[in-house]
Amino acid sequence: MEKRIFGKTGLRVPTIGMGTWRTFDVRGREEERRCYQIVDEALRVGANFFDSSPMYGEAERVLGEALRESRDRALIATKVWAGSLREGKNQIQRALRFFQGRVEVYQIHNLLAWQEHLPVLEELKAEKKIQVIGATHYSPSAFGVLRQVMETGRIEAIQIPYHALERTVEREILPLAESLKLGVIVMRPLGEGMLVRRQPEVKELEPFKKYGIETWPQILLKWILSDPRVHVAIPATSKPGRMTENAQAGNPPWFSEEDRERVCYLARKVI
C-alpha cells in the first residue's frame, strides 16, 4: 500500500487506515476477539493507521488492547472530546495509558472547546508524547470555524467528511489544507454505509478494473484517494476480511478526472 507524507509533519501514513466508530464499542470476549482479528489483519496488509475517540465508548480501550503486543507497528489518531479543560485532560491521560504513552495524531473532536484543549496538546507535543495536532468536524455548517482553526497555524492536520456525494470540502477546506500543507484524514468515506447499500451493475464496474480494483467499495475509496490533497481514508469495518479488500484501493494508479466524475454519476444512480 502506498504511503504518503502527512502534510508538512514528516509522518508517513498509509492511504487506507481504519476507523473505530461503532465497530469497536464492544464488551465481552467474543466481540473483543473479533476486533483483535480485524486489527491484526489491518496491520498485515499495511493499513496501520487507526482512528478513535472517547466519544466512541469502549473503542479506545479495545483498540489499545488489540495493539498490546504490536503498538510499535501502529499509528494512532485519537481525540479529545470534552466541554471542560479538566475532563479533556482526564481523557488524554486515559488515552495515553491505552496507547502505551504516546499518540501519533491527537485531534480536537468536532472543535469542542478547542481554545481550551489546544494549549494542552501543544504541551504534550513539546514533551514528545504526541507528534501531530489536528482538528475534526463532521458538518459543513462548522467549516467556517474549522477554517479559523486551520489559519491559526497551530494545527497540522484535519479530519473531514468527503465522498462521491459529499464534496463540500472541495470548495474551501481542501484548497486551504493544501496551501497550509496540512495532513488530511477522510472520515465516513462510504457515507456511513449509505453508498454501499445498493451497488451498480457488474458491467458498470468493468472499466475500473484497469486500476487494479473490482468492488464498488474499493472504487469509492480510490475515488477519495485520487484527490492528491487527501492523505488517508479511514473506513470502519466489523468484518474480518474487509480490511484486505479496502487496502487494495490504496495504491496507484489513481482515477482520471473523467473516471472520478463517472463514479459520482454511479453513486447518484444507486442512492
VENQUICOR-V829891 format. One record per residue. N is the residue number from 1. RES is the residue in three letters. PHI is phi in degrees with one decimal (NA if undefined). OMEGA is omega in whole degrees, 0 to 359 (* if undefined). Layout:
[[N;RES;PHI;OMEGA] [N;RES;PHI;OMEGA]]
//
This chain:
[[1;MET;NA;180] [2;GLU;-65.9;173] [3;LYS;-116.4;182] [4;ARG;-127.7;174] [5;ILE;-72.2;188] [6;PHE;-79.0;183] [7;GLY;57.7;180] [8;LYS;-100.1;187] [9;THR;-79.5;185] [10;GLY;85.4;178] [11;LEU;-75.5;177] [12;ARG;-92.1;183] [13;VAL;-125.1;174] [14;PRO;-72.2;180] [15;THR;-70.7;176] [16;ILE;-114.6;173] [17;GLY;-118.8;183] [18;MET;-150.4;173] [19;GLY;-92.2;182] [20;THR;-126.3;179] [21;TRP;-61.8;180] [22;ARG;69.7;189] [23;THR;-69.7;182] [24;PHE;-107.7;176] [25;ASP;-86.5;187] [26;VAL;-133.4;172] [27;ARG;-135.8;178] [28;GLY;105.5;188] [29;ARG;-59.2;185] [30;GLU;-66.7;181] [31;GLU;-66.9;180] [32;GLU;-68.6;178] [33;ARG;-62.9;177] [34;ARG;-61.3;177] [35;CYS;-62.3;179] [36;TYR;-61.2;180] [37;GLN;-63.5;180] [38;ILE;-65.4;178] [39;VAL;-63.8;179] [40;ASP;-60.0;178] [41;GLU;-64.9;179] [42;ALA;-59.3;178] [43;LEU;-62.6;182] [44;ARG;-63.3;182] [45;VAL;-96.2;175] [46;GLY;90.0;179] [47;ALA;-88.9;193] [48;ASN;-98.1;177] [49;PHE;-104.6;186] [50;PHE;-119.3;182] [51;ASP;-109.8;180] [52;SER;-147.0;181] [53;SER;-172.9;172] [54;PRO;-65.4;176] [55;MET;-65.0;186] [56;TYR;-92.9;176] [57;GLY;66.0;184] [58;GLU;-83.9;191] [59;ALA;-60.0;180] [60;GLU;-60.2;181] [61;ARG;-61.7;182] [62;VAL;-64.8;178] [63;LEU;-64.1;178] [64;GLY;-60.5;178] [65;GLU;-65.6;180] [66;ALA;-62.6;182] [67;LEU;-101.8;184] [68;ARG;-51.9;183] [69;GLU;-100.9;185] [70;SER;-137.4;183] [71;ARG;-58.0;183] [72;ASP;-67.5;180] [73;ARG;-91.2;188] [74;ALA;-112.4;169] [75;LEU;-113.4;184] [76;ILE;-102.4;169] [77;ALA;-119.0;176] [78;THR;-132.0;193] [79;LYS;-143.5;167] [80;VAL;-105.2;185] [81;TRP;-138.1;187] [82;ALA;-153.5;178] [83;GLY;-83.5;180] [84;SER;-127.5;179] [85;LEU;-63.6;182] [86;ARG;-62.1;180] [87;GLU;-66.2;177] [88;GLY;-61.0;178] [89;LYS;-63.7;177] [90;ASN;-62.8;178] [91;GLN;-61.3;182] [92;ILE;-64.2;179] [93;GLN;-65.6;176] [94;ARG;-62.5;181] [95;ALA;-63.3;178] [96;LEU;-62.2;175] [97;ARG;-67.9;180] [98;PHE;-59.1;189] [99;PHE;-108.9;169] [100;GLN;60.6;169] [101;GLY;90.9;181] [102;ARG;-154.1;177] [103;VAL;-137.9;183] [104;GLU;-72.8;181] [105;VAL;-130.2;180] [106;TYR;-109.6;188] [107;GLN;-115.8;173] [108;ILE;-92.3;190] [109;HIS;-73.8;178] [110;ASN;54.1;176] [111;LEU;61.0;183] [112;LEU;-65.9;179] [113;ALA;50.3;188] [114;TRP;-64.4;180] [115;GLN;-63.9;180] [116;GLU;-76.7;187] [117;HIS;-81.0;185] [118;LEU;-59.8;178] [119;PRO;-61.9;178] [120;VAL;-64.7;179] [121;LEU;-65.9;178] [122;GLU;-65.1;176] [123;GLU;-65.0;180] [124;LEU;-65.8;177] [125;LYS;-66.1;178] [126;ALA;-61.5;178] [127;GLU;-84.6;179] [128;LYS;65.8;174] [129;LYS;-87.8;171] [130;ILE;-133.7;182] [131;GLN;-103.9;189] [132;VAL;-134.7;176] [133;ILE;-104.9;181] [134;GLY;-136.8;177] [135;ALA;-141.3;182] [136;THR;-130.7;162] [137;HIS;-160.3;184] [138;TYR;-93.4;190] [139;SER;-112.7;175] [140;PRO;-57.5;179] [141;SER;-64.8;180] [142;ALA;-100.3;185] [143;PHE;-67.4;175] [144;GLY;-63.2;177] [145;VAL;-68.2;178] [146;LEU;-58.9;177] [147;ARG;-59.3;180] [148;GLN;-60.3;180] [149;VAL;-66.1;178] [150;MET;-57.6;185] [151;GLU;-76.7;176] [152;THR;-67.7;184] [153;GLY;78.6;185] [154;ARG;-102.0;175] [155;ILE;-119.7;183] [156;GLU;-123.9;182] [157;ALA;-155.1;173] [158;ILE;-131.6;172] [159;GLN;-126.6;187] [160;ILE;-141.7;175] [161;PRO;-81.5;181] [162;TYR;-161.2;173] [163;HIS;-159.8;189] [164;ALA;-62.8;178] [165;LEU;-114.1;177] [166;GLU;-131.6;189] [167;ARG;-118.5;182] [168;THR;-55.2;184] [169;VAL;-64.1;180] [170;GLU;-69.1;185] [171;ARG;-70.9;186] [172;GLU;-132.9;188] [173;ILE;-68.0;181] [174;LEU;-67.5;175] [175;PRO;-59.9;179] [176;LEU;-68.4;178] [177;ALA;-59.2;179] [178;GLU;-65.2;182] [179;SER;-67.6;180] [180;LEU;-89.9;182] [181;LYS;59.2;178] [182;LEU;-93.6;171] [183;GLY;-70.1;182] [184;VAL;-126.3;175] [185;ILE;-107.0;180] [186;VAL;-105.3;175] [187;MET;-90.7;174] [188;ARG;50.4;185] [189;PRO;-66.3;177] [190;LEU;-108.0;178] [191;GLY;61.9;183] [192;GLU;54.8;179] [193;GLY;91.5;182] [194;MET;-57.6;186] [195;LEU;-78.0;184] [196;VAL;-117.4;177] [197;ARG;-66.9;172] [198;ARG;-122.2;184] [199;GLN;-131.6;175] [200;PRO;-62.2;176] [201;GLU;-66.4;183] [202;VAL;-54.7;182] [203;LYS;-64.8;179] [204;GLU;-74.9;179] [205;LEU;-91.9;184] [206;GLU;-54.1;183] [207;PRO;-62.5;183] [208;PHE;-88.6;180] [209;LYS;-64.4;179] [210;LYS;-65.7;178] [211;TYR;-94.2;176] [212;GLY;83.0;180] [213;ILE;-133.9;184] [214;GLU;-132.7;189] [215;THR;-96.1;179] [216;TRP;-61.8;176] [217;PRO;-58.7;177] [218;GLN;-61.8;180] [219;ILE;-63.9;180] [220;LEU;-64.9;178] [221;LEU;-69.0;180] [222;LYS;-67.1;175] [223;TRP;-56.8;180] [224;ILE;-65.7;186] [225;LEU;-71.5;176] [226;SER;-75.2;171] [227;ASP;-83.4;187] [228;PRO;-66.6;178] [229;ARG;-80.0;180] [230;VAL;-93.0;180] [231;HIS;-104.1;183] [232;VAL;-151.6;174] [233;ALA;-110.0;189] [234;ILE;-126.2;174] [235;PRO;-64.8;175] [236;ALA;-94.5;175] [237;THR;-152.3;175] [238;SER;-112.7;187] [239;LYS;-118.9;171] [240;PRO;-57.0;183] [241;GLY;103.7;184] [242;ARG;-72.2;181] [243;MET;-66.1;176] [244;THR;-63.7;177] [245;GLU;-62.4;181] [246;ASN;-59.3;185] [247;ALA;-61.7;181] [248;GLN;-65.5;178] [249;ALA;-82.4;190] [250;GLY;-94.5;179] [251;ASN;-124.2;172] [252;PRO;-66.0;10] [253;PRO;-76.1;180] [254;TRP;-97.7;183] [255;PHE;-63.8;167] [256;SER;-71.6;177] [257;GLU;-61.7;178] [258;GLU;-62.7;180] [259;ASP;-72.0;174] [260;ARG;-62.0;178] [261;GLU;-66.6;177] [262;ARG;-63.4;177] [263;VAL;-62.7;179] [264;CYS;-61.3;177] [265;TYR;-60.7;180] [266;LEU;-64.4;179] [267;ALA;-63.5;177] [268;ARG;-63.2;183] [269;LYS;-67.8;185] [270;VAL;-91.5;179] [271;ILE;-78.5;*]]
//
